[in-house]
């Protein structure tokens, strides 16, 4: 069954959000290792990335449920 355009779009947003979250975590870990601190602006950036990931994951999962396709993440 080919994917519809909305599934492709939401899947792409999910992957982008997942990569942004991973990059924010890496940046925070690197800062902590090199400088021994976690500045508030980095914590805020990580929290934003986490929220964007949660929103993208929820939107994609809800859409997949309406299409009858399998939802991988629970």
ZIMO-V508872 format. One record per residue. N is the residue number from 0. RES is the residue in one letter. PSI is psi in whole degrees, -180 to 180 (none if undefined). Layout:
n=(N;N)
res=(RES;RES)
psi=(PSI;PSI)
This chain:
n=(0;1;2;3;4;5;6;7;8;9;10;11;12;13;14;15;16;17;18;19;20;21;22;23;24;25;26;27;28;29;30;31;32;33;34;35;36;37;38;39;40;41;42;43;44;45;46;47;48;49;50;51;52;53;54;55;56;57;58;59;60;61;62;63;64;65;66;67;68;69;70;71;72;73)
res=(X;X;X;X;X;X;X;X;X;X;X;X;X;X;X;X;X;X;X;X;X;X;X;X;X;X;X;X;X;X;X;X;X;X;X;X;X;X;X;X;X;X;X;X;X;X;X;X;X;X;X;X;X;X;X;X;X;X;X;X;X;X;X;X;X;X;X;X;X;X;X;X;X;X)
psi=(119;149;148;164;-38;-41;-42;-45;-47;-35;-40;-42;-37;-47;-41;-43;-38;-43;-40;-40;-44;-45;-39;-41;-43;-43;-44;-44;-40;-43;-43;-40;-40;-37;-9;20;169;90;150;-36;-33;-38;-39;-41;-40;-42;-39;-43;-39;-43;-41;-39;-45;-42;-44;-41;-42;-45;-43;-43;-44;-40;-44;-35;-36;-24;-11;4;158;138;122;-42;136;none)
